[in-house]
Amino acid sequence: MNPVATLFLAFAMSTDAFAAAIGKGATLHRPHWREALRTGIIFGVIEALTPLVGWFIGRAAAQHVSAWDHWIAFTLLFVLGARMVFNSFSVKEAEETKPAAHSFWLLALTGFATSIDAMAVGAGLAFVNVNIYSTAAAIGLATTLMVTIGVLLGRVIGHVVGRRAELAGGVVLIGIGCAILAEHLQLF
C-alpha cells in the first residue's frame, strides 16, 4: 500500500472516533487542551492497537472477525450513547456540574467501541502486502489528531447547545453504532 493510500485509510479509520470525541468534549466543563490531548492519545493508542490485533487474527481466521465485529461495536456504542442520553435528562442543570475530565475507563471503552472496525481492517490487511506496523501507527496518529480536535470542537458546540450537549453526544454515539451495523448488514 502506498503512503497516500495509508494516509487516506488512517483518516477514514478516525472518523468514528472524531464524532465520538465531539460528543465527549461537549459533555465536559470547558475542556482544556491537555484533556483533549489526553483523550486523543487514549483513542489513538487503542485505534493503533486494534488493527494489529485484527491483523494477527486475520492471519489465523479473518472470516470469524468480520462475522461479529459490527455487533460488538453497535452494542458498545448503543449502551454508551443510551447512558449519555439518560444522563442528559437527570436533574443536574448547572454548567458547573459537568466533569472537567472523563474517566480513563470510559474513554478507553468508547475508544475501543469506535475502533472495532479498525480490527476488521487489520484482518483484511493480513492478506495484502502491507507493513501493518506503519499502517497501524498512521491510524493511531490520525486518530490522536482528530480526537484532540474533536474534543476541542465539542467544547465550542457544548457551549452553544448548553445542557443538551450530552443528549447530542449520546445520539451521535448511537447513530455511529447504527451506521456501523447497517453498513455491515448492507442496509445502505
C-alpha positions, 0 to 999 in steps of 0.5 A: 500500500502506498503512503497516500493510500495509508494516509487516506485509510488512517483518516477514514479509520478516525472518523468514528472516533472524531464524532465520538470525541465531539460528543465527549468534549461537549459533555465536559466543563470547558475542556482544556487542551491537555484533556483533549490531548489526553483523550486523543492519545487514549483513542489513538493508542487503542485505534493503533492497537486494534488493527494489529490485533485484527491483523494477527487474527486475520492471519489465523481466521479473518472470516470469524472477525468480520462475522461479529465485529459490527455487533460488538461495536453497535452494542458498545456504542448503543449502551454508551450513547443510551447512558449519555442520553439518560444522563442528559435528562437527570436533574443536574442543570448547572454548567458547573456540574459537568466533569472537567475530565472523563474517566480513563475507563470510559474513554478507553471503552468508547475508544475501543467501541469506535475502533472495532472496525479498525480490527476488521481492517487489520484482518483484511490487511493480513492478506495484502502486502502491507507493513501493518506496523506503519499502517497501524501507527498512521491510524493511531496518529490520525486518530490522536489528531482528530480526537484532540480536535474533536474534543476541542470542537465539542467544547465550542458546540457544548457551549452553544447547545448548553445542557443538551450537549450530552443528549447530542453526544449520546445520539451521535454515539448511537447513530455511529453504532447504527451506521456501523451495523447497517453498513455491515448488514448492507442496509445502505 
